[in-house]
Amino acid sequence: MELYPRIGKHFDIKVFTNCRFGMMSWAVLAVTYCIKQYEMNGRVADSMLVNTALMLIYITKFFWWESGYWCTMDIAHDRAGFYICWGCLVWVPSTYTSPGMYLVNHPVNLGPQLAISILLAGILCIYINYDCDRQRQEFRRTNGKASVWGKAPSKRLSLPIRPQKEKQKPVFS
């Protein structure tokens, strides 16, 4: 099985399942749940707004940094088989949007202070996730000579990969 199978010259199955269908359906469903809650209640609860905003910020970050996503370990090395395709076609749209689906029928009113606090904490977490991935990509691109937070890295670990023997104890326990 190929790492990046194609149908014809231009249709990449991995790009379609991961980025086009999986991530786009996540965004569409998040907004759809917001609309449904408005139709049912005449308003959108602040919990739904925070949930939807954080999802859309994360998805926007994904598309903004899509080239970096293709360098992550799971995407760069996993083949477009059942695991990747099913995960992006079924798991992402159904599981990742489940908080919004729950909130449609069970709106929670957080209040302005808690809603803003959760939103800011979520944005900070999304930024930290992005910055870790960005630093790792930069470190690999520069072969370990990248600056981290404006400073040269103090150490670089080069670990040999070798098969583990049965009686050998793990290094970290």
KETIRO-251471 format. One record per residue: residue number from 1; chain; y negated, z, x negated of N, C-alpha, C in turn. Coordinates in nm, 3 decimals, decimal comma, padded with zeros to 5 digits, always signed. Each point is the difference from the previous one (the first is absolute). Layout:
N
k;c;n_v;n_w;n_u;ca_v;ca_w;ca_u;c_v;c_w;c_u
NUM;A;Y;Z;X;Y;Z;X;Y;Z;X;
...
***
This chain:
173
k;c;n_v;n_w;n_u;ca_v;ca_w;ca_u;c_v;c_w;c_u
1;A;+00,118;+00,000;-00,085;-00,118;+00,000;+00,085;-00,124;+00,000;-00,089;
2;A;-00,097;-00,080;+00,037;-00,123;-00,013;-00,079;-00,092;+00,119;+00,020;
3;A;-00,083;+00,026;-00,101;-00,098;+00,107;+00,008;-00,111;-00,035;+00,099;
4;A;-00,046;-00,125;-00,003;-00,106;-00,048;+00,090;+00,047;-00,128;+00,069;
5;A;+00,090;+00,011;+00,098;+00,050;-00,121;+00,066;-00,109;-00,068;+00,083;
6;A;+00,012;-00,132;+00,008;-00,098;-00,080;+00,075;+00,073;-00,090;+00,099;
7;A;-00,073;-00,032;+00,105;+00,043;-00,105;+00,092;-00,099;-00,113;-00,022;
8;A;+00,048;-00,109;-00,054;-00,091;-00,108;-00,038;-00,079;+00,039;-00,125;
9;A;-00,113;-00,065;-00,022;-00,080;+00,027;-00,120;-00,096;+00,118;+00,016;
10;A;-00,044;+00,025;+00,123;-00,112;+00,092;+00,016;+00,029;+00,127;+00,078;
11;A;+00,117;+00,013;+00,063;+00,027;+00,118;+00,082;+00,084;+00,100;-00,078;
12;A;-00,065;+00,103;-00,053;+00,066;+00,105;-00,077;+00,045;+00,110;+00,097;
13;A;+00,130;+00,021;+00,008;+00,056;+00,096;+00,096;-00,049;+00,142;-00,028;
14;A;-00,005;+00,038;-00,127;-00,043;+00,135;-00,035;-00,147;+00,024;+00,036;
15;A;-00,085;-00,097;-00,026;-00,141;+00,013;+00,036;-00,014;+00,010;+00,151;
16;A;+00,074;-00,082;+00,073;-00,009;+00,003;+00,146;+00,046;+00,134;+00,056;
17;A;+00,119;+00,045;-00,040;+00,053;+00,123;+00,059;-00,084;+00,121;-00,040;
18;A;-00,035;+00,011;-00,129;-00,071;+00,119;-00,048;-00,146;+00,001;+00,043;
19;A;-00,070;-00,106;-00,031;-00,146;+00,000;+00,016;-00,044;-00,055;+00,134;
20;A;+00,047;-00,115;+00,034;-00,053;-00,065;+00,119;+00,052;+00,065;+00,128;
21;A;+00,130;+00,021;+00,012;+00,052;+00,058;+00,124;-00,008;+00,152;-00,002;
22;A;+00,058;+00,062;-00,100;+00,008;+00,146;-00,003;-00,135;+00,069;+00,003;
23;A;-00,087;-00,035;-00,092;-00,130;+00,067;-00,008;-00,093;-00,040;+00,114;
24;A;+00,003;-00,126;+00,039;-00,087;-00,044;+00,109;+00,044;+00,060;+00,134;
25;A;+00,131;+00,009;+00,023;+00,045;+00,060;+00,126;-00,033;+00,148;+00,003;
26;A;+00,003;+00,066;-00,114;-00,040;+00,141;-00,009;-00,145;+00,015;+00,047;
27;A;-00,087;-00,086;-00,051;-00,142;+00,006;+00,038;-00,021;-00,032;+00,148;
28;A;+00,066;-00,105;+00,047;-00,017;-00,042;+00,139;+00,050;+00,110;+00,095;
29;A;+00,115;+00,058;-00,030;+00,053;+00,106;+00,087;-00,089;+00,123;-00,001;
30;A;-00,055;+00,036;-00,116;-00,089;+00,116;-00,007;-00,120;-00,018;+00,093;
31;A;-00,060;-00,118;-00,003;-00,115;-00,029;+00,086;+00,044;-00,008;+00,147;
32;A;+00,117;-00,057;+00,024;+00,052;-00,013;+00,137;+00,019;+00,137;+00,064;
33;A;+00,052;+00,097;-00,075;+00,018;+00,134;+00,054;-00,135;+00,064;+00,035;
34;A;-00,100;-00,027;-00,081;-00,136;+00,048;+00,029;-00,049;-00,057;+00,133;
35;A;+00,018;-00,129;+00,017;-00,042;-00,068;+00,123;+00,076;+00,056;+00,120;
36;A;+00,129;+00,021;-00,015;+00,082;+00,052;+00,110;-00,046;+00,140;+00,040;
37;A;-00,032;+00,084;-00,097;-00,048;+00,134;+00,034;-00,132;-00,007;+00,076;
38;A;-00,085;-00,093;-00,038;-00,127;-00,019;+00,072;+00,025;-00,046;+00,143;
39;A;+00,093;-00,093;+00,018;+00,033;-00,048;+00,135;+00,055;+00,112;+00,088;
40;A;+00,081;+00,087;-00,058;+00,063;+00,107;+00,078;-00,096;+00,116;+00,029;
41;A;-00,086;+00,034;-00,094;-00,081;+00,121;+00,012;-00,149;-00,025;+00,012;
42;A;-00,042;-00,123;-00,019;-00,143;-00,029;+00,005;-00,075;+00,040;-00,125;
43;A;+00,071;+00,047;-00,099;-00,058;+00,037;-00,129;+00,110;+00,003;-00,106;
44;A;-00,042;+00,000;-00,124;+00,095;+00,009;-00,111;-00,021;+00,136;-00,066;
45;A;+00,107;+00,077;-00,012;-00,008;+00,133;-00,061;-00,035;-00,013;-00,147;
46;A;-00,068;+00,101;-00,052;-00,038;-00,003;-00,141;+00,123;-00,002;-00,092;
47;A;+00,110;+00,059;+00,044;+00,123;-00,005;-00,081;+00,050;-00,144;-00,014;
48;A;-00,010;-00,078;+00,108;+00,040;-00,141;-00,004;-00,095;-00,079;-00,089;
49;A;-00,129;+00,030;+00,008;-00,097;-00,070;-00,085;+00,026;+00,028;-00,148;
50;A;+00,027;+00,125;-00,033;+00,029;+00,036;-00,140;+00,128;-00,069;-00,045;
51;A;+00,105;+00,008;+00,081;+00,127;-00,064;-00,032;-00,017;-00,150;-00,024;
52;A;-00,067;-00,066;+00,092;-00,019;-00,145;-00,011;-00,088;-00,036;-00,118;
53;A;-00,107;+00,076;-00,021;-00,090;-00,028;-00,113;+00,074;+00,012;-00,132;
54;A;+00,079;+00,105;-00,017;+00,074;+00,018;-00,126;+00,102;-00,112;-00,021;
55;A;+00,068;-00,040;+00,105;+00,095;-00,110;-00,012;-00,071;-00,129;-00,039;
56;A;-00,112;-00,029;+00,065;-00,072;-00,124;-00,030;-00,061;+00,003;-00,140;
57;A;-00,045;+00,116;-00,045;-00,052;+00,011;-00,137;+00,113;-00,026;-00,100;
58;A;+00,117;+00,059;+00,024;+00,114;-00,021;-00,090;+00,042;-00,147;-00,002;
59;A;+00,007;-00,062;+00,116;+00,041;-00,140;+00,009;-00,105;-00,091;-00,064;
60;A;-00,128;+00,031;+00,019;-00,107;-00,076;-00,066;+00,013;+00,011;-00,151;
61;A;+00,027;+00,122;-00,049;+00,021;+00,021;-00,144;+00,118;-00,084;-00,049;
62;A;+00,104;-00,005;+00,081;+00,118;-00,079;-00,036;-00,038;-00,147;-00,021;
63;A;-00,071;-00,058;+00,096;-00,034;-00,141;-00,012;-00,105;-00,024;-00,109;
64;A;-00,088;+00,094;-00,022;-00,099;-00,013;-00,106;+00,068;+00,001;-00,136;
65;A;+00,107;+00,078;-00,014;+00,069;+00,017;-00,127;+00,140;-00,062;+00,005;
66;A;+00,016;-00,105;+00,077;+00,132;-00,060;+00,020;+00,063;-00,046;-00,131;
67;A;-00,080;-00,051;-00,091;+00,056;-00,045;-00,129;+00,062;+00,117;-00,076;
68;A;-00,058;+00,117;+00,011;+00,057;+00,118;-00,066;+00,129;+00,044;+00,066;
69;A;+00,009;-00,019;+00,131;+00,120;+00,037;+00,074;+00,121;-00,077;-00,053;
70;A;-00,020;-00,126;-00,036;+00,111;-00,081;-00,049;+00,049;+00,043;-00,136;
71;A;-00,075;+00,087;-00,067;+00,042;+00,051;-00,131;+00,071;+00,135;+00,011;
72;A;+00,006;+00,058;+00,120;+00,068;+00,128;+00,015;+00,150;-00,019;-00,019;
73;A;+00,065;+00,106;-00,041;+00,140;-00,007;-00,039;+00,091;-00,052;+00,111;
74;A;-00,015;+00,052;+00,121;+00,092;-00,040;+00,107;-00,017;-00,146;+00,039;
75;A;-00,120;-00,051;-00,002;-00,023;-00,138;+00,039;+00,033;-00,096;-00,114;
76;A;-00,035;+00,038;-00,121;+00,024;-00,088;-00,114;+00,149;-00,019;-00,029;
77;A;+00,083;+00,098;+00,038;+00,141;-00,006;-00,038;+00,098;-00,011;+00,116;
78;A;-00,043;+00,033;+00,122;+00,090;-00,010;+00,115;+00,005;-00,143;+00,052;
79;A;+00,118;-00,043;+00,033;+00,016;-00,134;+00,056;-00,036;+00,004;+00,149;
80;A;-00,029;-00,116;+00,055;-00,036;-00,008;+00,142;+00,126;-00,002;+00,084;
81;A;+00,069;+00,112;+00,001;+00,123;+00,013;+00,077;-00,023;+00,085;+00,124;
82;A;+00,109;+00,054;+00,051;-00,006;+00,079;+00,123;-00,097;+00,118;-00,013;
83;A;+00,009;+00,073;-00,110;-00,080;+00,121;-00,018;-00,149;-00,029;+00,012;
84;A;-00,049;-00,096;-00,076;-00,143;-00,033;+00,002;-00,039;-00,064;+00,133;
85;A;+00,076;-00,099;+00,043;-00,037;-00,073;+00,123;+00,008;+00,090;+00,123;
86;A;+00,109;+00,075;+00,016;+00,011;+00,088;+00,116;-00,108;+00,108;-00,005;
87;A;-00,023;+00,054;-00,118;-00,103;+00,104;-00,013;-00,137;-00,048;+00,042;
88;A;-00,036;-00,120;-00,041;-00,134;-00,051;+00,032;-00,010;-00,060;+00,139;
89;A;+00,109;-00,051;+00,053;-00,003;-00,059;+00,134;+00,022;+00,103;+00,111;
90;A;+00,072;+00,109;-00,031;+00,035;+00,098;+00,103;-00,056;+00,139;-00,032;
91;A;+00,033;+00,053;-00,117;-00,037;+00,138;-00,034;-00,151;+00,021;-00,004;
92;A;-00,071;-00,083;-00,073;-00,146;+00,017;-00,012;-00,068;-00,007;+00,137;
93;A;+00,021;-00,106;+00,079;-00,071;-00,006;+00,129;+00,040;+00,112;+00,098;
94;A;+00,124;+00,043;-00,002;+00,041;+00,101;+00,098;-00,025;+00,142;-00,047;
95;A;+00,035;+00,032;-00,122;-00,012;+00,137;-00,048;-00,141;+00,035;-00,043;
96;A;-00,065;-00,088;-00,074;-00,133;+00,032;-00,051;-00,104;+00,010;+00,112;
97;A;+00,027;-00,064;+00,112;-00,095;+00,007;+00,113;+00,038;+00,106;+00,101;
98;A;+00,109;+00,073;-00,022;+00,046;+00,098;+00,099;-00,101;+00,111;+00,029;
99;A;-00,083;+00,046;-00,095;-00,101;+00,100;+00,039;-00,096;-00,053;+00,106;
100;A;-00,041;-00,125;-00,013;-00,088;-00,060;+00,100;+00,068;-00,014;+00,135;
101;A;+00,128;-00,039;-00,002;+00,074;-00,014;+00,125;+00,012;+00,136;+00,069;
102;A;+00,022;+00,104;-00,075;+00,007;+00,135;+00,058;-00,135;+00,040;+00,058;
103;A;-00,107;-00,027;-00,074;-00,133;+00,042;+00,044;-00,048;-00,073;+00,125;
104;A;+00,057;-00,116;+00,030;-00,038;-00,072;+00,123;+00,018;+00,092;+00,120;
105;A;+00,115;+00,064;+00,010;+00,032;+00,085;+00,115;-00,028;+00,148;-00,022;
106;A;-00,030;+00,038;-00,123;-00,025;+00,141;-00,033;-00,127;+00,012;-00,083;
107;A;-00,115;-00,033;+00,057;-00,124;+00,006;-00,079;-00,030;+00,144;-00,044;
108;A;-00,046;+00,013;-00,121;-00,037;+00,130;-00,056;-00,148;-00,005;-00,034;
109;A;-00,074;+00,096;+00,049;-00,142;+00,007;-00,032;-00,019;+00,097;-00,116;
110;A;-00,036;-00,054;-00,115;-00,014;+00,079;-00,121;-00,135;+00,069;-00,010;
111;A;-00,100;-00,061;+00,055;-00,137;+00,048;-00,020;-00,059;-00,070;-00,121;
112;A;-00,132;-00,011;-00,004;-00,065;-00,079;-00,106;+00,029;+00,050;-00,142;
113;A;-00,005;+00,131;-00,022;+00,019;+00,051;-00,136;+00,141;-00,028;-00,052;
114;A;+00,100;+00,030;+00,080;+00,139;-00,022;-00,044;+00,029;-00,149;-00,013;
115;A;-00,049;-00,080;+00,092;+00,022;-00,145;-00,006;-00,060;-00,058;-00,127;
116;A;-00,122;+00,038;-00,032;-00,066;-00,050;-00,122;+00,071;+00,052;-00,124;
117;A;+00,044;+00,125;+00,002;+00,072;+00,057;-00,116;+00,131;-00,075;-00,024;
118;A;+00,075;-00,025;+00,106;+00,127;-00,073;-00,015;-00,026;-00,143;-00,047;
119;A;-00,103;-00,063;+00,056;-00,034;-00,137;-00,041;-00,036;-00,005;-00,148;
120;A;-00,085;+00,092;-00,045;-00,040;+00,001;-00,142;+00,117;+00,033;-00,092;
121;A;+00,085;+00,094;+00,040;+00,119;+00,032;-00,080;+00,093;-00,120;-00,008;
122;A;+00,017;-00,070;+00,111;+00,084;-00,120;+00,001;-00,055;-00,110;-00,088;
123;A;-00,132;-00,021;+00,006;-00,063;-00,102;-00,086;+00,017;+00,037;-00,146;
124;A;-00,015;+00,129;-00,032;+00,020;+00,045;-00,138;+00,143;-00,027;-00,045;
125;A;+00,097;+00,029;+00,084;+00,141;-00,025;-00,035;+00,027;-00,149;-00,021;
126;A;-00,057;-00,084;+00,084;+00,016;-00,145;-00,015;-00,061;-00,044;-00,133;
127;A;-00,117;+00,053;-00,034;-00,064;-00,035;-00,126;+00,085;+00,045;-00,119;
128;A;+00,052;+00,122;+00,004;+00,082;+00,051;-00,110;+00,123;-00,087;-00,018;
129;A;+00,065;-00,037;+00,109;+00,116;-00,089;-00,006;-00,037;-00,133;-00,065;
130;A;-00,111;-00,058;+00,044;-00,046;-00,127;-00,058;-00,031;+00,016;-00,148;
131;A;-00,072;+00,105;-00,037;-00,043;+00,016;-00,138;+00,119;+00,023;-00,093;
132;A;+00,102;+00,071;+00,046;+00,121;+00,018;-00,081;+00,068;-00,135;-00,025;
133;A;+00,013;-00,080;+00,105;+00,060;-00,133;-00,015;-00,084;-00,088;-00,090;
134;A;-00,132;+00,006;+00,015;-00,090;-00,081;-00,082;+00,010;+00,039;-00,147;
135;A;+00,002;+00,131;-00,028;+00,011;+00,046;-00,138;+00,133;-00,040;-00,063;
136;A;+00,107;+00,011;+00,077;+00,132;-00,040;-00,051;+00,001;-00,149;-00,033;
137;A;-00,058;-00,082;+00,088;-00,006;-00,144;-00,024;-00,084;-00,030;-00,124;
138;A;-00,112;+00,067;-00,015;-00,087;-00,021;-00,116;+00,070;+00,045;-00,128;
139;A;+00,071;+00,111;+00,004;+00,074;+00,051;-00,115;+00,104;-00,102;-00,046;
140;A;+00,071;-00,059;+00,096;+00,101;-00,100;-00,034;-00,065;-00,128;-00,052;
141;A;-00,111;-00,040;+00,062;-00,069;-00,123;-00,041;-00,050;+00,010;-00,144;
142;A;-00,048;+00,117;-00,040;-00,057;+00,018;-00,134;+00,102;+00,055;-00,099;
143;A;+00,125;+00,008;+00,041;+00,107;+00,051;-00,086;-00,031;+00,141;-00,051;
144;A;-00,049;+00,085;+00,089;-00,024;+00,139;-00,034;-00,134;+00,031;-00,061;
145;A;-00,087;-00,099;-00,012;-00,130;+00,022;-00,063;-00,114;+00,015;+00,102;
146;A;+00,033;+00,019;+00,124;-00,102;+00,013;+00,105;-00,059;+00,140;-00,001;
147;A;-00,125;+00,009;+00,039;-00,060;+00,132;+00,012;+00,033;+00,057;+00,138;
148;A;+00,021;+00,129;+00,004;+00,028;+00,071;+00,124;-00,114;+00,097;+00,022;
149;A;-00,076;-00,020;+00,108;-00,119;+00,079;+00,030;-00,098;-00,004;-00,117;
150;A;-00,012;-00,118;-00,062;-00,096;-00,021;-00,107;+00,046;+00,045;-00,137;
151;A;+00,122;+00,048;-00,012;+00,051;+00,048;-00,129;+00,130;-00,073;-00,034;
152;A;+00,025;-00,011;-00,131;+00,126;-00,059;-00,044;+00,112;+00,098;+00,034;
153;A;+00,117;-00,050;+00,040;+00,110;+00,091;+00,031;+00,039;+00,080;-00,124;
154;A;+00,030;+00,127;+00,017;+00,033;+00,085;-00,114;+00,140;-00,030;-00,053;
155;A;+00,091;-00,034;+00,088;+00,138;-00,029;-00,042;+00,056;-00,113;+00,084;
156;A;+00,092;-00,070;-00,059;+00,074;-00,104;+00,072;+00,147;+00,025;-00,027;
157;A;+00,077;+00,016;+00,105;+00,143;+00,023;-00,016;+00,074;-00,132;+00,006;
158;A;+00,077;-00,027;-00,102;+00,090;-00,115;+00,000;+00,141;+00,055;+00,001;
159;A;+00,067;-00,011;+00,111;+00,133;+00,057;+00,013;+00,105;-00,109;+00,002;
160;A;+00,104;+00,017;-00,081;+00,107;-00,100;+00,002;+00,080;+00,014;+00,129;
161;A;+00,044;-00,112;+00,050;+00,085;+00,001;+00,120;+00,143;-00,013;-00,048;
162;A;+00,081;+00,098;+00,035;+00,140;-00,003;-00,041;+00,086;+00,055;+00,111;
163;A;+00,122;-00,045;+00,010;+00,088;+00,051;+00,106;+00,029;+00,148;-00,023;
164;A;+00,005;+00,075;+00,107;+00,027;+00,143;-00,011;+00,151;+00,024;+00,000;
165;A;+00,046;+00,082;-00,093;+00,142;+00,034;-00,006;+00,029;+00,106;+00,105;
166;A;+00,125;+00,004;+00,045;+00,037;+00,091;+00,109;-00,028;+00,147;-00,034;
167;A;+00,033;+00,045;-00,120;-00,013;+00,140;-00,035;-00,140;+00,035;-00,051;
168;A;-00,085;-00,098;-00,014;-00,135;+00,023;-00,050;-00,085;+00,066;+00,108;
169;A;-00,072;+00,107;-00,036;-00,085;+00,069;+00,096;-00,131;-00,075;+00,013;
170;A;-00,061;+00,005;+00,118;-00,130;-00,066;+00,016;-00,108;+00,067;-00,084;
171;A;-00,097;-00,078;-00,044;-00,107;+00,052;-00,083;-00,085;+00,097;+00,079;
172;A;-00,031;-00,035;+00,125;-00,082;+00,086;+00,085;+00,087;+00,050;+00,114;
173;A;-00,001;+00,129;+00,023;+00,080;+00,053;+00,111;-00,081;+00,094;+00,085;
***
